[in-house]
Structures are given as structure tokens and as C-alpha cells.
């Protein structure tokens, strides 16, 4: 049986950050990873460029049943700390809208940074190593597919259920329950919507078209791009709102969020009286989208000049563009979800160290916890911050 100070289950972003931080303190650290590679989610993130953090990190960017829980970790290891680490390795990066930071070249640079830090601090990483059981025995005894390991500190960094093809299993939730923690009902987050009604055929026809829009639920709204797909709707605004959507709810979409469409149409009626409505709208929206909306909402005015359309009808046209009410049939689920919503209840976890309040020496970090960031680098920053504070304590 091999003996370590710290065993980390999971070689993703939070697990590797935790391992290298603990090892820097002189701790003997082992990382167990069930798949054949470390950091698979890092490699595929951000379209292969890794949106590794954001210039603006606030508690408001996170969803958690205890909204204050994230504050301590985010203040102990900030976005500036990780940016400094990225700069130390000479990794070039750029800012996109909303303060999102991406590698200029490849996500591999972030993974190589973490791997190098782990190598230099002597972290032992075992791949294709499945954890079979964990028991308390003057510390923690782990029985795995590669033998038995003993440690004083056990860190659960096994992630959630999103993108199972990358190896996610939900094993961390099993361990949490074993140690007496409540696991809040999980579901897919940052995930595209699917439809089974009239909008399904519309989205299939428009697949690949992206426009800026505002998407709202009863409690939240986001203004970013939406993307029509063969299955429904995706794009940043849709992924963001999916975290707040509940099954059976409507979503409302404003396809022209930066214009007063009623006023615009009434003005155009005065200025461009002989022009066709669809031709005028083509200055603001893709023609294929306008034709589909026309078929659905104002077929009686197809082929008519705007002068022939009563003002009250133009107001209804405007409403169908700015307040398009849709009812998703569901989401694409964990297959394409970027995160898992909910998870290990933070009521049983120290916000300062990520240590279990129920089982001393057990820590939970990253996505396995009931902490979900908005799209835009927030989930990676949570991985760095939570991993760091656990590594500084474990």
C-alpha cells in the first residue's frame, strides 16, 4: 500500500490546481484519473482556445444556493493570480467581449502549464485508475484498479455529469453521500434548447444562422448571440439562460434588442411607403428568418408594401419580433452541457478551505459542488480558486 499526504480524485482543472498547490507546500500528492488523459475538458474548452478566466469576477456571476459561499475562495485566489501564472509561462492571450480571456494559440498551453507545475512539484499522476471504494482508517484508504492508497487528506475533484464522453461519471456525488453530505438535484447547465413544436422546423431551416438577441425567463435575461441549430437554439445567450430555465417554462426572445421596432416600422411607413415590409426588415435581420416569421405571424401582408399595412398590424409585427414567446421541449442534456447545475450542498463545506464539515480531511472542489458560473471563464476561475484554497489547506 502506497502512502501519500494528499490524494486528489480527478485530473481536471480544479484537481490539478489543488495538487500543485498542495505539493508546493511539501505535501506528497497523488492524483487519480479514471480516463486516459488529464484535463480533457480544458483541451476542448473555448473552441480549443480555453476561456481560462475573466477580467471581472464577482459572486453575482455564480449560481449557488448560498450566494455568499464563493466569495472567500475567489478572494483568496483571484483572476489576477491566474493571469500572472499564465504570463509567467509566456502564454499569449486576448480579451473578447464581456472580459473573457482566451489563449491566442491553444488550450494545450493551459494544460501544459498545470502539468509542468505538477511535474516540478513532484505530483504523482495515475491515469486509467478507477476508485473502487474509500474508507476511513486513521486517514483515508482508497481501493483502486491500481492498488490501495492511504492518505490524510482526500480531495474530490471528479467534476459533474456534463459531457460524459470525456469521462464524467458523477462518482463525486456518491462519495459526498457516503460522507453524509446532501447532494442537491443535478441537471444539465449551459446547454442548448430543443423544441418539438413549430419552432423545430424553423430552427432546422435556419441552422447555422447567428444573431444578437435578448433571451428572457421570468427571473433573468441575457443579451448576446443566439444560434439556430438542427435541434433548436444555442449560442451564448441561450446557454446562459438555460441555467435559469425550468422545464415547462416559456422563454421570450427579442430579435432586435437594440431598436424600438414599433417606432422604426411606423417611421418607415412614412419614409419608405412603397417598400415591401420584408425588404425593409432585411436591413435588420437575415432574410431567411424574416420569411419564416412572415409565414408564421403576418402571412396576410406578404408581398404588400408597408403603406398597405395598418398601424395596429405593424405593432403586432413588431411584437412578434421583440417578444417572441417560445416553449422549449427540453435541452440537449449532459451530452453537450458545459456544466452540471447544483451538486454537493455547500452548507456542509467550509467556504474558506473547501473542507467537509462532516468528515475532516475530505475536501470538495470544482464542478462537483453546488457552484455554477456563467459562461465566460467563470467556471474555470472557480476551479482555480476552489482548487487553490483546498490545496493550501489539505
C-alpha positions in Angstrom: 0.0 0.0 0.0 1.4 3.4 -1.0 1.0 6.2 1.5 0.5 9.9 0.5 -0.3 13.1 2.4 -3.0 14.1 -0.2 -4.9 12.1 -2.8 -6.9 14.0 -5.4 -9.6 12.2 -7.3 -9.9 13.8 -10.7 -7.2 15.4 -13.0 -9.3 18.3 -14.3 -8.8 22.0 -13.8 -9.6 22.1 -10.0 -7.8 18.8 -9.3 -4.6 19.8 -10.9 -4.6 23.2 -9.3 -5.2 21.6 -5.9 -2.5 19.1 -6.5 0.2 21.5 -7.5 -0.7 23.9 -4.7 -0.5 21.2 -2.0 2.8 19.9 -3.5 4.3 23.3 -3.3 3.8 23.1 0.5 5.9 20.0 0.6 3.0 17.6 0.6 3.3 14.2 -1.1 0.5 14.2 -3.6 -1.2 11.6 -5.8 -3.8 12.4 -8.5 -6.1 9.6 -9.7 -7.7 10.0 -13.1 -10.1 7.4 -14.4 -9.7 8.4 -18.1 -6.7 8.0 -20.4 -5.7 11.7 -20.3 -5.6 14.6 -17.9 -7.6 17.8 -18.5 -9.8 16.7 -21.3 -12.4 19.4 -20.6 -9.6 22.0 -20.6 -8.5 20.9 -24.1 -11.9 21.1 -25.7 -13.0 24.3 -24.0 -13.4 27.7 -25.7 -13.3 26.0 -29.1 -9.8 24.7 -28.4 -8.6 28.1 -27.1 -9.7 27.8 -23.4 -11.6 30.7 -21.9 -9.5 30.4 -18.8 -10.8 33.3 -16.7 -12.5 36.7 -17.0 -11.3 40.2 -16.1 -14.4 40.7 -14.0 -15.1 38.0 -11.4 -17.9 38.7 -8.9 -20.1 36.5 -6.7 -23.0 37.6 -8.9 -21.5 35.6 -11.8 -22.3 32.3 -9.9 -25.4 30.3 -9.1 -25.3 28.7 -5.7 -28.0 28.1 -3.0 -25.7 30.1 -0.7 -24.7 33.1 -2.9 -22.0 34.1 -0.4 -20.2 30.8 -0.5 -17.9 31.6 -3.4 -16.6 34.9 -2.0 -13.8 33.6 0.2 -12.2 31.3 -2.4 -12.5 33.9 -5.2 -10.8 36.5 -3.0 -8.0 34.1 -1.8 -7.1 33.2 -5.4 -8.2 35.8 -7.9 -8.3 36.0 -11.7 -5.2 38.2 -11.4 -3.4 35.4 -9.7 -4.1 33.0 -12.5 -3.4 35.6 -15.2 0.0 36.2 -13.5 0.6 32.4 -13.8 -0.3 32.4 -17.5 2.0 35.4 -18.1 4.8 33.6 -16.2 4.7 30.9 -18.8 4.7 33.3 -21.7 1.2 32.3 -22.9 -0.3 34.9 -25.2 -3.9 35.6 -24.7 -6.6 38.0 -25.8 -9.8 39.6 -24.5 -13.2 39.0 -26.1 -16.4 40.7 -25.2 -17.5 40.8 -21.6 -13.9 40.5 -20.3 -13.5 36.9 -21.4 -9.8 35.8 -21.8 -8.7 33.2 -24.3 -5.4 31.7 -25.4 -4.2 33.1 -28.7 -2.9 29.7 -29.7 -4.3 26.6 -27.9 -5.9 25.2 -24.8 -2.9 22.9 -24.6 -0.9 25.8 -23.3 -3.0 25.9 -20.1 -2.9 22.2 -19.6 0.9 22.1 -20.2 1.2 24.9 -17.6 -0.6 22.8 -15.0 1.2 19.6 -16.0 4.6 21.4 -15.7 3.7 22.8 -12.3 2.7 19.3 -11.1 5.8 17.7 -12.5 8.1 20.3 -10.9 6.5 19.8 -7.5 6.6 16.0 -7.7 2.9 15.3 -8.1 2.3 11.6 -9.0 -0.5 11.3 -11.6 -2.0 7.9 -12.3 -4.2 7.5 -15.4 -6.9 4.9 -16.1 -7.2 4.5 -12.3 -10.7 3.8 -11.1 -11.5 4.4 -7.4 -13.5 1.4 -6.1 -14.0 2.4 -2.5 -13.0 4.9 0.2 -13.0 4.1 3.9 -11.9 5.9 7.0 -8.9 4.1 8.5 -6.7 6.5 10.5 -6.9 8.7 7.5 -8.5 7.5 4.2 -7.9 4.2 2.5 -8.7 4.1 -1.2 -9.0 0.8 -3.1 -8.5 1.4 -6.8 -7.9 -0.5 -10.0 -4.2 0.1 -9.5 -3.9 -0.9 -5.9 -4.5 0.6 -2.4 -3.5 4.1 -1.4 -3.7 5.8 2.0 -3.8 9.5 2.7 -4.6 12.0 5.5 -6.3 14.4 3.1 -8.7 13.3 0.3 -9.8 15.8 -2.4 -12.8 15.1 -4.5 -12.3 16.9 -7.8 -14.2 14.5 -10.0 -16.5 17.0 -11.7 -20.1 16.7 -12.6 -22.1 14.8 -15.2 -21.6 17.1 -18.2 -20.1 15.7 -21.4 -19.9 12.0 -20.4 -17.7 11.2 -23.4 -14.9 13.0 -21.6 -15.2 10.5 -18.7 -17.6 12.2 -16.2 -19.4 9.7 -14.0 -20.8 11.5 -11.0 -18.6 9.5 -8.7 -18.0 12.5 -6.5 -21.7 12.7 -5.6 -21.6 9.1 -4.4 -18.6 9.9 -2.2 -20.4 13.0 -0.9 -23.4 11.0 0.2 -21.1 8.4 1.7 -19.6 11.1 4.0 -23.1 12.4 4.9 -23.4 15.3 2.6 -26.6 16.3 0.8 -26.4 16.4 -3.0 -28.8 18.9 -4.5 -30.7 17.5 -7.5 -28.4 17.9 -10.5 -29.3 18.9 -14.1 -27.5 20.0 -17.2 -26.4 23.6 -17.4 -25.1 26.0 -20.1 -26.9 23.8 -22.6 -28.8 24.3 -25.9 -32.6 24.2 -26.0 -34.6 21.7 -28.1 -38.1 22.1 -29.5 -40.9 19.8 -30.6 -43.4 22.4 -32.0 -43.4 24.7 -35.0 -40.1 26.2 -34.0 -38.3 22.9 -34.5 -38.8 23.1 -38.3 -37.9 26.8 -38.3 -34.7 26.3 -36.5 -33.8 23.4 -38.8 -34.3 25.7 -41.9 -32.2 28.4 -40.3 -29.5 26.2 -38.9 -26.1 27.9 -38.7 -27.5 31.5 -38.6 -26.5 33.6 -35.5 -27.9 36.9 -34.5 -27.7 39.2 -31.4 -30.8 38.9 -29.3 -32.1 39.2 -25.7 -33.4 36.0 -24.2 -35.5 36.2 -21.0 -37.1 33.9 -18.4 -39.3 35.2 -15.6 -36.2 35.9 -13.5 -33.2 36.6 -15.7 -32.2 37.9 -19.2 -29.1 37.9 -21.3 -28.2 39.9 -24.4 -25.7 38.0 -26.6 -25.8 35.9 -29.8 -28.3 33.1 -30.3 -27.6 30.4 -32.9 -30.2 28.4 -34.8 -29.4 24.7 -34.9 -30.8 21.5 -36.4 -32.2 20.7 -32.9 -33.3 24.1 -31.7 -31.4 27.1 -30.2 -27.8 27.5 -28.9 -25.4 30.4 -28.7 -24.1 32.3 -25.6 -27.5 33.9 -24.7 -29.3 30.6 -24.8 -26.6 28.7 -22.9 -26.7 31.4 -20.2 -30.5 31.5 -19.8 -30.6 27.6 -19.7 -29.2 27.8 -16.1 -32.3 29.7 -15.0 -34.9 27.9 -17.2 -37.2 25.3 -15.6 -38.9 22.6 -17.6 -42.3 23.8 -18.9 -41.4 27.5 -18.8 -41.6 29.8 -21.7 -38.6 31.9 -22.9 -39.1 35.3 -24.5 -36.8 36.4 -27.3 -36.2 39.9 -28.6 -34.7 39.5 -32.0 -33.9 43.2 -32.3 -32.9 44.3 -28.7 -31.2 47.5 -29.7 -34.2 49.1 -31.6 -37.7 50.4 -30.8 -39.2 48.2 -33.6 -42.7 49.7 -33.4 -41.4 53.2 -33.8 -39.0 52.1 -36.5 -41.8 50.5 -38.6 -44.1 53.5 -38.2 -41.3 55.8 -39.3 -40.5 53.5 -42.3 -44.2 53.6 -43.3 -43.8 57.4 -43.7 -40.4 57.4 -45.3 -40.5 54.2 -47.5 -44.2 53.8 -48.1 -43.9 51.8 -51.3 -41.3 49.3 -50.0 -42.2 45.7 -49.0 -42.2 45.0 -45.3 -39.9 42.1 -45.7 -37.4 44.1 -47.7 -37.3 46.8 -45.1 -36.8 44.2 -42.3 -34.0 42.7 -44.3 -31.8 45.7 -43.3 -32.0 44.4 -39.7 -32.5 40.6 -39.8 -31.5 37.7 -42.1 -33.9 37.3 -45.0 -34.5 33.6 -44.3 -35.6 34.5 -40.7 -37.9 37.2 -41.9 -39.6 34.9 -44.4 -40.2 32.3 -41.7 -41.6 34.9 -39.3 -43.8 36.3 -42.1 -45.2 32.8 -42.8 -46.0 32.3 -39.1 -47.1 35.7 -37.9 -48.2 38.0 -40.7 -48.8 35.9 -43.8 -51.7 38.2 -44.9 -49.2 41.0 -45.5 -46.7 39.0 -47.6 -46.0 40.9 -50.8 -47.6 44.1 -49.6 -46.0 47.5 -49.3 -45.7 48.8 -45.8 -48.2 51.6 -46.7 -50.9 48.9 -47.1 -50.4 47.6 -43.6 -52.4 49.3 -40.8 -50.5 50.7 -37.9 -52.1 48.3 -35.5 -50.9 45.4 -37.6 -47.4 46.9 -37.7 -47.4 47.0 -33.9 -48.3 43.2 -33.9 -45.4 42.6 -36.4 -43.1 44.5 -34.0 -44.3 42.4 -31.1 -43.7 39.1 -32.8 -40.1 40.3 -33.4 -39.4 41.8 -30.0 -41.4 39.4 -27.8 -41.2 36.0 -29.5 -42.6 33.6 -27.0 -41.2 30.0 -27.2 -41.6 26.9 -25.2 -38.6 24.6 -25.3 -39.4 20.9 -25.0 -36.2 20.4 -23.2 -32.4 20.7 -23.5 -29.7 18.6 -25.2 -28.9 17.3 -21.8 -25.5 16.3 -20.4 -24.3 15.2 -23.8 -23.5 18.9 -24.8 -23.9 20.7 -21.4 -20.8 22.7 -20.4 -21.6 22.3 -16.7 -23.7 20.5 -14.1 -26.1 22.6 -12.1 -26.4 22.0 -8.3 -24.3 19.3 -6.7 -22.8 18.9 -3.2 -24.6 21.2 -0.8 -22.2 23.9 0.3 -23.9 24.1 3.7 -21.6 21.1 4.7 -18.4 22.7 3.3 -16.1 25.3 4.6 -16.1 28.3 2.3 -12.5 29.2 3.3 -10.9 25.8 2.7 -13.4 23.6 0.8 -13.0 21.0 3.7 -16.0 18.9 4.7 -17.6 20.0 8.0 -18.7 16.4 8.5 -15.6 14.5 7.6 -12.3 16.3 8.5 -9.7 15.7 5.9 -12.1 15.4 3.0 -12.4 18.3 0.5 -14.7 19.0 -2.4 -13.6 21.4 -5.3 -14.7 22.5 -8.7 -17.9 21.4 -10.5 -18.9 18.7 -8.0 -20.0 21.4 -5.7 -23.3 23.4 -5.9 -21.5 26.3 -7.7 -22.1 27.1 -11.3 -20.6 30.0 -13.1 -22.0 32.0 -16.0 -20.5 31.4 -19.4 -17.3 33.4 -19.9 -14.4 31.9 -17.9 -16.2 31.9 -14.6 -16.3 28.1 -14.2 -12.6 27.9 -14.8 -11.9 30.6 -12.3 -14.0 28.7 -9.7 -11.8 25.6 -10.5 -8.6 27.6 -9.9 -9.9 29.3 -6.8 -11.5 26.3 -5.1 -8.6 24.1 -6.1 -6.1 26.5 -4.7 -7.7 27.0 -1.3 -8.1 23.3 -0.8 -4.5 22.7 -1.8 -3.4 25.4 0.6 -5.1 23.5 3.4 -5.1 19.8 2.6 
